[in-house]
Amino acid sequence: MFSHLFDRLIELVLHLKLGTAAAVLIVGLSGVLITATVVGDEVRIQVFAPAAAQTTEGASCEAALAARNEALHRLDNELAKARADLRVIRDLADALADRTNKDLSDETLDAAERDVRAQMEAVRTRAREEIRLAADLSPCEDNDPATGVVVDIADLRARYRVIVDRAITDLQTILVNAGELFDRLVREARMKRVEVGSESGGSGSGSGD
């Protein structure tokens, strides 16, 4: 549904008449606000991160492992959302480049997207390591019901939450920077050459009868 709505918005941008002014606002899956403004032949892409929300909460191996898995699952979901928003920003830049007759290749756009995705992956890698170090749950992974750990589950969940929330903030910052990057790529791209067709007249060899 999100993809379908985005496609419709892009279609509206591409069909705007010259000299018109319009703005497209998209609330991304990761919570960022993606905007595209068109005023005549001038276009801008901007991404805004929402204000950070403060969230707090409030022993067995099973509960501890469940808390860790929930944190890892949430982290992966947030990364997937950020990747989806990045693709929206990339496709929006592509559409706006076409709208203003700019020469912005798929190779350039893809390379920029890969670089941003690598930054996002680094955030996940760091967060996963922080989750692993938040509590030593290795005794719970030997499949021996006789072994276990004693942990404060509420405190453990709170620590996991802080780690994932920090990763979300980092991902949103990366998306804001990505908006600036793709906006710059569109604005700095050269205009496409206008090929003069043979039907334009004035230079054809068989014009005299």
GIMOLIN-V455524 format. One line per field, one symbol per residue. phi: phi as a letter, one per 20 degrees, with the letter a starting at -180 (. if undefined). psi: psi as a letter, one per 30 degrees, with the letter a starting at -180 (. if undefined). Layout:
phi->???
psi->???
This chain:
phi->.fffffgfffgfffdffgnecbcdcceffenfddccdccmeecbdccdefffeecccm.cfgfffffffffffffffffffffffffffffffffffffdleecffffffffffffffffffffgfffffffefbedgfedemdffdacdceffffffffffffffffffffffffffgffffffffefffffeeeffffnncfedeed
psi->eeeeeeeeeeeeefgklkflklkkkkjlffflkkkkkkjbgklkkkkkklkkkjklj.jleeeeeeeeeeeeeeeeeeeeeeeeeeeeeeeeeeeeeeeghkijleeeeeeeeeeeeeeeeeeeeeeeeeeefekjgeffgggjfflaljljeeeeeeeeeeeeeeeeeeeeeeeeeeeeeeeeeeefklkkkjkjlffflfgkfhfk.
